[in-house]
Amino acid sequence: MRFSLSDEEHSLVASAAAEERLALGAYAAQAVLVAARGSAQPQHGLLREALKTVMHAAGQARRIGVNLNQAVAAGHSGEPPPELWCYIEAAARTVQHLDDLGEEIRRRLP
């Protein structure tokens, strides 16, 4: 299939494709199919970016958890400070919340 666009139209489509992180041809094909089916064009670029950010944050939180576990292991020679346990619990809750959020975003992506 071939079609022509003005420079302005091409720029508009190229910009939209970049926002969705799709090749120009893939974006155009997707848009044509959406129009042919009579459905609205989904915009998933923001969700993909959110998922990327959540996955990065979850990895960081896991690394914090590893550091806390090492501190606990080092503290086995004596009683670790009480605030250390608060940090451990907070890290575990944070990782669980991030994992839940990441899964919710993943489910909403096509």
C-alpha positions in Angstrom: 0.0 0.0 0.0 1.3 3.4 -0.9 0.1 6.9 -0.1 1.5 10.4 -0.2 1.7 13.0 2.5 2.6 16.6 2.5 5.7 17.6 4.4 3.6 18.9 7.2 1.5 15.7 7.3 4.6 13.6 7.2 6.1 15.5 10.1 2.9 15.1 12.1 2.8 11.4 11.5 6.5 11.0 12.2 6.2 12.8 15.5 3.2 10.7 16.6 5.1 7.5 15.6 8.1 8.6 17.7 5.9 9.3 20.7 4.6 5.7 20.5 8.1 4.5 19.9 7.1 2.8 16.6 8.6 2.9 13.2 6.8 5.2 10.8 5.5 2.3 8.7 4.3 0.4 11.8 2.6 3.4 13.1 0.9 4.2 9.8 -0.2 0.5 9.4 -1.6 0.6 12.9 -3.5 3.8 12.3 -5.0 2.6 9.1 -6.2 -0.6 10.7 -7.7 1.3 13.7 -9.5 3.6 11.3 -10.7 0.6 9.2 -12.1 -1.0 12.3 -13.8 2.2 13.4 -12.1 2.2 16.8 -10.1 5.0 18.4 -6.3 5.1 18.2 -4.9 4.1 21.5 -2.0 6.2 22.9 0.3 3.9 24.8 3.5 5.8 24.8 2.9 7.3 28.2 2.1 3.9 29.7 5.2 2.5 28.2 7.3 5.3 29.7 5.5 4.8 33.1 6.3 1.0 33.0 9.9 1.7 32.2 10.1 4.1 35.2 8.4 1.7 37.5 10.6 -1.2 36.5 13.7 1.0 37.1 12.4 2.1 40.5 11.6 -1.5 41.5 15.2 -2.5 40.6 16.6 0.3 42.7 14.3 -0.7 45.6 15.5 -4.3 45.3 19.1 -3.1 45.5 18.2 -1.2 48.7 16.8 -4.4 50.0 20.0 -6.3 49.3 22.0 -3.6 51.1 19.6 -3.8 54.1 20.0 -7.6 54.2 23.7 -7.2 54.2 23.4 -4.7 57.1 21.3 -7.2 59.0 23.8 -10.0 58.4 26.6 -7.7 59.6 24.4 -6.9 62.7 24.1 -10.6 63.6 27.2 -10.1 65.8 24.9 -7.9 68.0 21.4 -6.5 68.0 20.9 -4.2 64.9 19.5 -0.8 65.6 15.6 -0.7 65.7 15.3 1.8 62.9 17.0 -0.7 60.6 13.9 -2.9 60.8 11.7 0.0 59.8 13.9 0.5 56.7 13.6 -3.2 55.9 9.8 -3.2 56.1 9.6 0.1 54.1 11.8 -1.4 51.4 9.7 -4.5 51.2 6.4 -2.6 51.0 7.8 -0.3 48.3 9.0 -3.2 46.2 5.6 -4.8 46.5 3.7 -1.6 45.6 6.0 -1.1 42.6 5.6 -4.7 41.4 1.8 -4.3 41.7 1.8 -1.0 39.8 4.1 -2.5 37.1 1.8 -5.5 36.6 -1.2 -3.2 36.3 0.5 -1.1 33.7 1.7 -4.2 31.8 -1.9 -5.6 31.7 -3.2 -2.3 30.2 -0.6 -2.3 27.4 -1.5 -4.0 24.1 
